[in-house]
Amino acid sequence: MTAEDIRNCTAIPRIFLEGNNYQQDFARGKRTDFHHVPNYVSGLITLPRESNMSQIACNIVDSGSYRALSHFISTSEWNHEEVMKLTRSAAIKLLGPGGSIIFDETGQQKYGPDSVGVSIQYLGVIGDTCAAQGGVFASYCLDNVSALIDYRLFLTESWINNHKNAFLFDTASLQRQANVQIKQVSCCTGISSGSRHLG
């Protein structure tokens, strides 16, 4: 599956995902949630950017109900760290060795307190402070092509200290964004001997 396949809407996510052994990370004993993955990925790459679960369920053949897709994303037990590890390997294989890893912090404005990590913080896209959720992302880049290879939710000290569900999270996750990036470097630099140059 290449960028050209995605642009031309000829990408077949199932072949790519099975070819890179993603199905192993969605198995739970004899059960598996892998059947949702190709449908969800198809929705992400073929529908307009702002599409939601309901639109994916309505527009992607065999994707099942909105409720089933929503359950898969929100409460299904699969290991996101193992999925990102496979994604890093697939990105290097697809784009080639010798690229750079670029880190970027971004945030999304939120209008309620229920999402994990929402607190009053500076949000660059609006140039002001507001209720927002922040994340730090790592991309592997080669020439003019890039692929997301890691992400971390940034939990502010005020959220850890004041949110009723903060006890569900390891408070060691509370880190300055620079420290989140350092953790990402140690995680990402092991992906390939040819990809240790950091841009």
ZABA-483478 format. One record per atom (N, C-alpha, C, O): x, y negated, z; residue in one letter. Coordinates in steps of 0.001 Angstrom, whole numbers, padded with zeros to 6 digits, always signed. Each point is the difference from the previous one (the first is absolute). Layout:
# ZABA-483478
XYZA
...
# end
This chain:
# ZABA-483478
+000859+001178+000000M
-000859-001178+000000M
+000897-001230+000000M
+000777-000202+000933M
-000879-000610-001961T
+000840-001188-000133T
-000855-001253+000055T
-001229+000064-000024T
+001912-001222+000101A
-000718-001279-000028A
-000792-000131-001295A
-001099-000554-000010A
+001665+001066-001083E
-000697-000041-001299E
-001278+000825+000042E
-001030-000419-000530E
+001091+001592+001160D
-001202+000826+000154D
-001081-000748+000769D
-001178+000037-000358D
+001601-000718+001424I
-000966-000736+000825I
-000598-001153-000796I
-001212-000213+000029I
+002070-000543-000749R
-000493-001117-000824R
-001004+000474-001047R
-000997-000675-000258R
+001258+001830-000342N
-000863+000513-001068N
-001159+000856+000513N
-000774+000550-000784N
+000665-000446+002113C
-001047+000815+000635C
+000060+001465-000450C
-001031+000662-000123C
+002252-000162-000121T
+000164+001402-000380T
+000681+000801+001110T
+000310+001178-000180T
-000080-001817+001323A
+000658+000679+001120A
-000914+001085+000563A
-001213-000185+000098A
+001801+001301+000265I
-000748+001087+000638I
+000640+000240+001368I
+000937+000790+000114I
-001438-001468+000927P
+000622+000091+001327P
+000158+001417+000518P
+001001+000308+000646P
-001973+000570-000916R
+000079+001359+000553R
+001275+000707-000456R
+000661+000651+000809R
-000306-000768-002087I
+001202+000663-000521I
+001246-000558+000684I
+000886+000756+000398I
-000820-002082-000264F
+001145-000629+000663F
+000095+000439+001459F
+001077+000370+000466F
-002193-000408+000256L
-000009+000332+001428L
+000351+001466+000240L
+000780+000309+000901L
-001348+000596-001696E
+000313+001416+000158E
+001443+000289-000406E
+000671+000822+000625E
-000193-001498-001674G
+001373+000185-000453G
+001036-000453+001014G
+001140+000464-000027G
-001528-001373+000927N
+000904-000487+001043N
-000342+000567+001376N
+000466-000512+001018N
-001291+001582-000988N
-000320+000756+001225N
-000708-000809+001084N
+000204+000255+001187N
-001029-001222-001573Y
-000737-000767+000996Y
-001039+000844+000735Y
-000345-000306+001142Y
-000156+001363-001779Q
-001092+000765+000623Q
+000384+000588+001344Q
-000868+000205+000848Q
+002170+000076-000625Q
+000433+000601+001265Q
-000245-000917+001197Q
-000183+000483+001118Q
+000177-001802-001337D
-000160-000932+001122D
-001453-000324+000323D
-000277-000788+000904D
-000648+001392-001639F
-001417-000211+000280F
-000684+001274+000456F
-001223+000040+000132F
+002009+001006+000110A
-000551+001274+000458A
-000033+000036+001519A
+000935-000441+000669A
-002034+000977-000137R
-000152+000198+001445R
-000473+001426+000214R
-001198+000280-000025R
+002147+000616+000233G
-000364+001415+000099G
-000521+000472-001349G
+000681-000139-001016G
-001895+000702+001005K
-000598+000476-001249K
-000748-001101-000732K
-000402+000183-001149K
+000211-001317+001794R
-000727-001121-000626R
+000973-000977-000620R
+001159-000090+000406R
-001645-000643-001396T
+000820-001038-000615T
-000867-001182-000391T
-001167+000161-000358T
+001744-001337+000428D
-000673-001215-000464D
+000605-000496-001307D
-000307-001099-000462D
+001174+001928-000132F
+000708-000448-001201F
-000938-000353-001150F
+000311-000882-000800F
-001464+001565+000708H
-000913-000256-001120H
-000446-001466-000065H
-000398-000473-001064H
+000461-000253+002194H
-000365-001424-000007H
+001110-000882-000570H
-000269-001081-000523H
+001508+001540+000624V
+001142-000860-000328V
+000010-000437-001459V
+000085-001202-000252V
-000167+002125-000746P
+000016-000454-001390P
-001149-000955-000341P
+000173-000937-000780P
-001349+001185+001373N
-001143-000873-000259N
+000230-001395+000569N
-000307-001002-000646N
+000850+000947+001858Y
+000277-001284+000633Y
+001065-000763-000794Y
-000148-001196-000252Y
+001220+001891-000140V
+001062-000640-000783V
-000549-000471-001352V
+000346-001088-000460V
-001203+001903-000181S
-000616-000418-001270S
-000783-001292+000177S
+000058-000895-000844S
-000792+000807+001949G
-000746-001231+000277G
+000910-001200+000178G
-000298-001091-000487G
+001417+001294+001191L
+000928-001102+000244L
+000631-000519-001281L
+000212-001205-000138L
+000094+002102-000807I
+000733-000440-001188I
-000896-000330-001197I
+000471-000609-000961I
-001750+000998+000994T
-000839-000279-001165T
-001093-001034+000250T
-000458-000654-000937T
+000039+000501+002182L
-001068-000962+000294L
+000590-001373+000316L
+001187-000099+000312L
-001995-000962-000388P
+000513-001336+000340P
+000599-000030+001406P
-000410+000768+000870P
+001372-001652-000653R
+000795-000052+001220R
-000825-000065+001282R
+000380+000623+000991R
-001468-001335-000975E
-000790-000179+001224E
-000988+001139+000260E
-000850-000119+000883E
+000942+001199-001618S
-000966+001094+000149S
+000101+000650+001373S
+001073+000062+000600S
-002218+000423-000115N
-000041+000643+001313N
-000380+001479-000144N
-000173+000498-001112N
+000049+000185+002235M
-000309+001431-000013M
-001304+000312-000724M
-000096+000978-000742M
-000904-001822+000968S
-001299+000220-000628S
+000119-000047-001521S
-000609+000811-000697S
+001390-001756+000184Q
+000179-000120-001448Q
+000806+001165-000563Q
-000268+000463-001109Q
+001255+000013+001869I
+000759+001175-000442I
-000932+001210-000066I
+000025+000752-000974I
-000848-000564+002009A
-000926+001137+000028A
-000981-000052-001167A
-000360+001041-000550A
-000077-002243+000167C
-000972-000150-001087C
+000629+000143-001389C
-000668+000444-000934C
+001932-000810+000788N
+000604-000095-001331N
+000989+001099-000365N
+000309+000169-001180N
+000189+000569+002138I
+000977+001051-000285I
-000693+001361+000057I
-000559+000380+001029I
+000602+000342-002140V
-000676+001295-000112V
+000546+000975+001050V
+001209+000075+000222V
-002106+000663+000411D
+000340+001026+000992D
+000636-000543+001281D
+000622+000758+000744D
-000769-002068-000475S
+000640-000549+001198S
-000803+000264+001263S
+000491-000236+001104S
-001716+000720-001248G
-000814+000255+001177G
-000705-001250+000482G
-000085-000995-000720G
-000415+001050+001930S
-000772-001107+000540S
+000902-001074+000608S
+001170+000238+000300S
-001749-001416-000131Y
+000711-001087+000680Y
+000419+000450+001391Y
+001117-000277+000438Y
-002015+000974+000258R
+000284+000438+001368R
+001196+000958+000043R
+000844-000103+000890R
-000771+001035-001848A
+001103+000959-000027A
+001329-000706-000271A
+001007+000311+000635A
-001000-001263-001577L
+001226-000750-000289L
+000417-000852+001189L
+001181-000072+000341L
-002152-000569+000282S
+000276-000847+001152S
+000579+000825+001151S
+000939-000429+000670S
-001505+001606-000452H
+000512+000894+001043H
+001435+000420-000316H
+000844+000055+000894H
-000568+000240-002165F
+001339+000408-000411F
+001028-001073+000350F
+001071+000320+000514F
-001380-001582-000782I
+000950-001085+000242I
+000088-000354+001481I
+001093-000264+000501I
-002214+000254+000205S
+000004-000528+001366S
+000241+001034+001098S
+000677-000311+000979S
-001204+001526-001105T
+000101+000932+001126T
+000581+001363-000349T
+000249+000804+000898T
-000029-000529-002162S
+000576+001289-000384S
+001427+000102+000533S
+000729-000991+000036S
-000337+002198+000379E
+001327+000202+000598E
+001020+000387-001066E
+000121+001173-000355E
+000606-002157-000150W
+001115+000280-000896W
+001153-000910+000390W
-000204-001076+000562W
+001410+001516-000864N
+001202-000661+000479N
+000482-001053-000994N
+000595+000337-001024N
-000854-001620+001326H
+000375-001069-000933H
+001517-000121-000145H
+000485-000421-001051H
+000271+000783+002091E
+001461-000088-000098E
+000546+001004-001013E
+000909-000318-000766E
-001458+001518+000764E
+000436+001002-000981E
-000417-000401-001407E
+000737+000232-000959E
-001919-000835+000834V
-000455-000478-001316V
+000929-001096-000512V
+000356-000003-001178V
+000044-000935+002052M
+000918-001060-000427M
+001373+000571-000343M
+000671-000509-000898M
-000243+001564+001603K
+001291+000633-000306K
-000025+000577-001422K
+000952-000162-000763K
-002056+000837+000422L
-000152+000523-001356L
-000056-001134-001020L
+000554+000108-001095L
-001228-001195+001467T
-000123-001138-000910T
+001356-000640-000263T
+000295-000387-001130T
+000534+000273+002171R
+001349-000535-000199R
+000791+000860-000983R
+000644-000518-000913R
-000697+001822+001105S
+000716+000906-000895S
-000524-000096-001423S
+000775-000016-000956S
-002104-000049+000819A
-000601-000092-001338A
+000369-001312-000680A
+000200-000034-001214A
-000107-001054+001994A
+000362-001306-000569A
+001412+000008-000549A
+000255-000511-001090A
+000671+001098+001855I
+001397+000081-000454I
+000086+000857-001254I
+000692-000350-000956I
-001401+001474+000967K
+000013+000905-001148K
-000574-000690-001243K
+000527+000149-001103K
-001605-000899+001298L
-000679-000661-001112L
+000784-001201-000524L
+000148-000170-001210L
+000355-000666+002129L
+000681-001236-000414L
+001491+000192-000233L
+000604-000744-000772L
-000006+001726+001425G
+001429+000261-000148G
+000793-000570+001154G
-000457-000921+000676G
+001663+001468-000440P
+000847-000464+001101P
+000646-001348-000319P
-000035-000469-001137P
+000630-000150+002176G
+000742-001247-000190G
-000822-001253+000186G
+000475-001094-000304G
-001695+001221+000794G
-000844-001172+000209G
+000253-000668+001336G
+000944+000345+000712G
-001786-001293-000380S
+000094-000736+001264S
-001286+000175+000796S
-001066+000274-000551S
+001198-000441+001866I
-001177+000013+000862I
-000284-001433+000422I
+000876-000683+000531I
-002092+000232-000767I
-000402-001360+000333I
-001074+000056+001077I
-000969+000751-000113I
+001150-001555+001160F
-000955-000056+001105F
-000825-001267-000096F
+000506-001059-000371F
-001779+001175+000706D
-000880-001161-000053D
-001073+000138+001061D
-000590+001065+000185D
+000356-002155+000496E
-001081-000058+000996E
-001196-000651-000669E
+000142-000980-000731E
-001306+001521+000981T
-001206-000633-000514T
-001124+000218+001005T
+000085+000869+000868T
-001116-001655-000995G
-001115+000113+000924G
-001328-000149-000713G
-000065-000423-001154G
-000984+000777+001860Q
-001348-000107-000543Q
-000887-000641+001055Q
-000025+000427+001154Q
-000697-001452-001565Q
-000908-000664+000932Q
-001138+000936+000359Q
-000542+000694-000860Q
+000184-000679+002131K
-001090+000843+000490K
-001031-000882+000687K
+000340-001020+000600K
-001588+001418-000692Y
-001075-000821+000557Y
-000637+000612+001231Y
-001018-000490+000489Y
+001617+001563+000014G
-000476+000621+001225G
+001175+000627+000726G
+001072+000154-000585G
-001248+000211+001842P
+001110+000505+000825P
+000193+001514-000042P
+000862+000517+000710P
-001628+000206-001511D
-000018+001452+000112D
+001165+000723-000671D
+000357+001096+000433D
+000245-001665-001466S
+001107+000682-000674S
+001234+000013+000890S
+000239-000936+000762S
+000543+002011-000868V
+001211+000136+000808V
+000972-001135-000301V
+000265-000313-001161V
+000264-000301+002219G
+001036-001020-000151G
-000469-001393-000310G
+000831-000888-000189G
-002134+000652+000128V
-000492-001348-000320V
+000250-000937+001171V
-000407+000275+001129V
+001073-001375-001407S
+000232-001032+001009S
+000235-001317-000717S
+000177-000033-001218S
-000175-001049+001981I
+000266-001311-000577I
+001492-000070-000325I
+000843+000094+000892I
-000534-000258-002158Q
+001389-000082-000449Q
+000073-000784-001305Q
-001010-000210-000672Q
+002212-000216+000328Y
+000181-000770-001227Y
-000189+000918-001205Y
+000529+001111-000037Y
-001285-001587-000942L
-000260+000759-001213L
+000455-000835-001191L
-000610-001019-000322L
+001678+001456-000324G
+000613-000763-001079G
-000915-000301-001165G
+000098-001073-000596G
-000999+002006+000250V
-000845-000215-001173V
-000977-001152+000166V
-000459-000572-000989V
+000135+000223+002246I
-000858-001174+000203I
+000771-001163+000613I
-000523-001110+000100I
+001772+001362+000312G
+000839-001066+000540G
-000434-000523+001348G
+000230-001168+000314G
-000856+002014+000494D
-000493-000442+001311D
-000144+001231+000901D
+000150+001136-000448D
-000444-001389+001727T
-000265+001109+000910T
-001480+000363-000060T
-000859-000861-000193T
+000582+002136+000359C
-001381+000489-000012C
+000002+001412+000568C
+001058+000545+000313C
-002230+000043-000179A
-000091+001409+000389A
+000462+000817-001203A
-000601-000068-001072A
+001657+000832+001254A
+000572+000730-001127A
+000631+001306+000448A
+000286+000208+001179A
-000080+000659-002147Q
+000682+001263+000198Q
+001267-000071-000856Q
-000072-000346-001179Q
+001227+000667+001758G
+001253-000117-000736G
+000673+001335-000213G
-000139+000922+000804G
+000869-000834-001895G
+000745+001213-000299G
+001330-000327-000641G
+000180-001077-000570G
+000759+002017+000667V
+001299-000142-000642V
+000115+001147-001005V
-000218+001161+000344V
+000564-001498-001590F
+000015+000965-001090F
+001389+000117-000599F
+000739-000983-000064F
-000383+002179-000374A
+001270+000233-000692A
-000313+000513-001398A
-000817+000905-000171A
+001475-001492-000830S
-000167+000440-001386S
+001345+000407-000567S
+001020-000634+000272S
-001027+001691-001057Y
+001192+000399-000736Y
-000100-000634-001376Y
-000995+000188-000700Y
+002025-000943+000304C
-000044-000753-001248C
+001178+000345-000890C
+001133+000130+000465C
-001409+000013-001724L
+001042+000229-000998L
-000408-000772-001246L
-001076+000217-000558L
+001954-001125+000131D
-000306-000912-001100D
-001266-000790+000348D
-000033-000667+001034D
-000998+000726-001862N
-001207-000782+000289N
-001166+000874+000467N
-001161-000397-000102N
+001481+001603+000622V
-001031+000919+000459V
+000208+000274+001488V
+001134+000130+000462V
-002238-000043+000283S
+000114+000279+001432S
-001074+000984+000439S
-001024+000164-000664S
+001277+000488+001794A
-000962+000941+000572A
+000030-000130+001515A
+001073-000083+000598A
-002241+000066+000019L
-000106-000046+001457L
+000530+001313+000574L
-000437+001080-000397L
+001389-001182+001340I
+000565+001220+000577I
-000134+000073+001520I
+000289+001044+000586I
-000719-002127+000068D
-000216+000053+001439D
-000831-001200+000434D
+000018-001048-000644D
-000735+001213+001727Y
-000782-001096+000569Y
-000108+000223+001496Y
-000014+001137+000472Y
-000062-002232+000267R
-000176+000071+001456R
-000963-001094+000416R
+000118-001141-000447R
-001059+001480+001293L
-000896-000993+000572L
+000749-000757+001080L
+000671+000604+000837L
-000783-001907-000853F
+000670-000832+000997F
-000982-000295+001137F
-001013-000667-000208F
+001316+001165+001408L
-000856-000231+001162L
+000598-001126+000835L
+001132+000098+000472L
-001896-001157-000295T
+000492-001132+000786T
-000091+000304+001493T
-000770+000861+000428T
+001557-001572+000340E
-000024+000178+001451E
-001370-000328+000568E
-000475+000683+000908E
-000169-001726-001436S
-001323-000367+000522S
-001021+001101-000273S
-000884+000235+000824S
+000992+000448-001974W
-000941+001088-000276W
+000238+001166+000950W
-000954+000562+000538W
+002219-000190-000323I
+000337+001092+000919I
-000524-000298+001403I
-000538+000884+000666I
+000697-002140-000217N
-000376-000366+001370N
-001495-000184+000202N
-000490+000139+001120N
-000248-000452-002192N
-001396-000399+000179N
-001041+000900-000643N
-001186-000155+000293N
+001566+001077-001146H
-001005+000793-000704H
-000353+001249+000787H
+000875+000672+000545H
-002159-000369-000490K
-000482+001131+000800K
+000519+001350-000488K
+000084+000944+000785K
+000272-000837-002093N
+000486+001281-000526N
+001515+000073-000107N
+000532+000951-000573N
+000172-001942+001117A
+001459-000016-000123A
+000640+001221+000650A
+001093+000408-000394A
-001764+000181+001388F
+000578+001166+000678F
+000138+001191-000946F
+000750+000932+000294F
-001460-000947-001422L
+000099+001085-000962L
+001318-000021-000767L
+000371+000983-000642L
+000343-002126+000715F
+001224-000171-000775F
+001203+000012+000914F
-000060-000441+001148F
+001142+000948-001674D
+001262-000005+000722D
+000491-001440+000056D
+000246-000600-001047D
-000097+000030+002234T
+000417-001401+000088T
+001399-000205-000546T
+000418-001139-000210T
+000319+002223-000026A
+001305-000136-000656A
-000175-000470-001438A
+000954-000468-000623A
-002193+000593+000082S
-000273-000484-001350S
+000053-001518-000065S
+000113-000579-001081S
-000195-000073+002254L
+000057-001461+000034L
+001430-000438-000319L
+000910+000179+000810L
-000730-000744-001978Q
+001332-000410-000429Q
-000095-001296-000789Q
-001006-000266-000659Q
+002044-000527+000731R
+000076-001154-000880R
+000107+000512-001429R
+000474+001112-000235R
-000915-001928-000717Q
-000002+000444-001382Q
+001389+000395-000477Q
+000131+000940-000785Q
+000906-001629+001237A
+001363+000363-000395A
+000339+001404+000480A
+000669+000753-000707A
-001132-000393+001916N
+000260+001339+000516N
-000786+001055-000763N
+000466+001127-000171N
-001668-001495-000291V
-000778+000917-000831V
+000778+000287-001276V
+000050+001140-000461V
+000563-002190-000115Q
+000772+000179-001231Q
+001214+000884+000241Q
+000335+000829-000846Q
+000330-000991+001985I
+001158+000839+000318I
-000426+001465+000076I
+000706+000883-000487I
-001863-000632+001100K
-000505+001375+000077K
-000298+000529-001399K
+000253+001168-000296K
-000794-002034-000567Q
-000285+000416-001362Q
+001288+000313-000768Q
+000044+000946-000787Q
+001009-001751+001023V
+001273+000252-000679V
+000496+001391+000338V
+000396+000752-000890V
-000412-000396+002181S
+000508+001312+000407S
-000865+001109-000577S
+000499+001086-000294S
-001788-001348+000131C
-000909+000998-000557C
+000201+000129-001507C
-000008+001107-000538C
+000187-002234-000140C
+000034-000006-001464C
+001351+000318-000595C
+000062+000502-001122C
+001034-000774+001831T
+001304+000206-000627T
+000378+001455-000118T
+000980+000329-000667T
-001732+000551+001298G
+000284+001421-000145G
-000673+000630-001199G
+000095+001214-000182G
-000776-002000-000650I
-000781+000588-001077I
+000840+000507-001155I
-000402+000936-000691I
+001553-001533+000473S
+000829+000434-001112S
+001389-000564+000175S
+000161-001143+000427S
+000846+001936-000756S
+001366-000502+000160S
+000276-001154-000952S
+000924-000780+000228S
-001707+000660-001285G
+000230-001075-000957G
-000811-001236+000271G
-000049-000885-000854G
-000606+000775+002023S
-000904-001133+000212S
+000309-000730+001292S
-000913-000440+000700S
+002188+000308-000377R
+000373-000630+001248R
+000293-001487-000135R
+000306-000656+000996R
-000393+000115-002192H
+000213-001438-000170H
-001257-000742+000435H
-001081+000253-000532H
+001206-001149+001473L
-001136-000775+000474L
+000096-001398-000565L
+001004-000683+000199L
-002043+000245-000904G
+000022-001313-000642G
-000480-001084+000929G
-000044-001168-000385G
# end
